[in-house]
Amino acid sequence: MGTSYSIKSTKRINQKEVIEELGRINQIFSNWVSDSEINRFNQTGVNQSFSPSKEFQEVVEISKKINLKSSGYFDPGIHALINKLGFGE
């Protein structure tokens, strides 16, 4: 997703599993991965079908709730602005 991470834990962590899970999440939500789920969603036309993953659906539902609670200040639909600022396509 265009960033780095660091994990600290008092328990033993399987680094391979962590890297695989972060890769899976990145494939769903990254604007930097051209064929990520969020990019495929953003390229889907108004009358085209799209089958989102469970994780994608959960984030959309949470985003809708936050949008309502913030009176629209939180806007999950800013794809065009992200592109205009040079952070997307």
ROPA-970792 format. One line per 8 residues: their letters; for each residue x negated, y negated, z of C-alpha. Coordinates in Angstrom, 1 decimal, always signed. Each point is the difference from the previous one (the first is absolute). Example, Ala and Ser with C-alpha at 12.3 -4.5 7.8 and 13.67 -1.06 7.14 Angstrom:
# residues 2
as> -12.3 +4.5 +7.8; -1.4 -3.4 -0.7
//
This chain:
# residues 89
mgtsysik> +0.0 +0.0 +0.0; -2.9 -2.3 -0.5; -1.2 +0.1 +3.6; -2.2 +2.0 +2.4; +0.9 +1.9 +3.2; -1.6 +1.2 +3.2; +1.4 +2.7 +2.2; -0.9 +0.4 +3.7
stkrinqk> +1.4 +2.8 +2.1; -0.6 +1.8 +3.2; +1.1 +3.2 -1.7; -1.7 +2.0 -2.8; +1.3 -1.1 -3.4; -0.2 +2.0 -3.2; -1.6 -2.6 -2.3; +1.0 +1.9 -3.2
evieelgr> +3.7 +0.0 +1.1; -0.1 -3.7 +0.8; -1.5 -0.9 -3.4; +2.5 +2.2 -1.8; +2.9 -1.6 +1.9; -1.2 -3.5 -0.7; -0.4 +0.9 -3.7; +3.6 +1.3 +0.0
inqifsnw> +1.2 -3.2 +1.6; -2.1 -2.1 -2.4; +1.6 +1.8 -3.0; +3.4 -1.1 +1.3; -0.5 -3.6 +1.1; -3.1 -1.4 -1.7; +0.3 -2.9 -2.4; -3.6 +0.8 -1.1
vsdseinr> +0.9 +3.5 -1.3; +1.6 -0.4 -3.4; +2.1 +3.2 +0.3; +0.9 -0.4 +3.6; +3.6 +0.5 +1.0; +0.6 -3.7 +0.8; -1.5 -1.0 -3.4; +2.2 +2.5 -1.8
fnqtgvnq> +3.0 -1.4 +2.0; -0.9 -3.6 -1.0; -0.2 +1.0 -3.6; +3.4 +1.7 +0.0; +2.7 -1.8 -1.9; +3.3 -1.1 +1.6; +2.0 +2.8 -1.6; -2.7 +2.7 +0.3
sfspskef> +0.0 +2.7 +2.6; -2.7 +0.3 +2.6; -0.5 +2.8 +2.5; -1.9 -1.4 +3.0; -1.8 +2.1 +2.6; +1.3 +0.3 +3.5; -2.8 -2.3 +1.2; +0.8 -2.6 -2.6
qevveisk> +3.7 +0.1 +0.9; -0.8 -0.4 +3.7; -2.2 -3.1 -0.7; +2.7 -1.5 -2.2; +2.7 +0.5 +2.7; -2.2 -1.5 +2.7; -0.9 -2.9 -2.3; +3.7 -0.7 -0.6
kinlkssg> +0.6 -0.1 +3.8; -2.9 -2.4 +0.6; +1.2 -2.2 -2.9; +3.4 -0.3 +1.6; -1.4 -0.6 +3.5; -2.4 -2.7 -1.3; +2.8 -1.8 -2.0; -1.9 +0.8 -3.2
yfdpgiha> -3.4 -1.3 +1.1; -1.4 +3.5 -0.4; +0.4 +0.8 -3.7; -1.0 +3.5 -1.2; +0.8 -1.0 -3.6; -3.1 -2.2 -0.6; -1.5 +2.0 -2.8; +0.1 -2.8 -2.5
linklgfg> -1.7 -2.4 +2.4; -2.7 +2.6 +0.8; -0.8 +0.2 -3.7; +0.1 -3.7 -0.5; -2.6 -0.4 +2.8; -2.2 +2.6 -1.6; +0.3 +2.7 +2.5; +2.0 +2.4 -2.1
e> -0.1 +1.0 -3.7
//
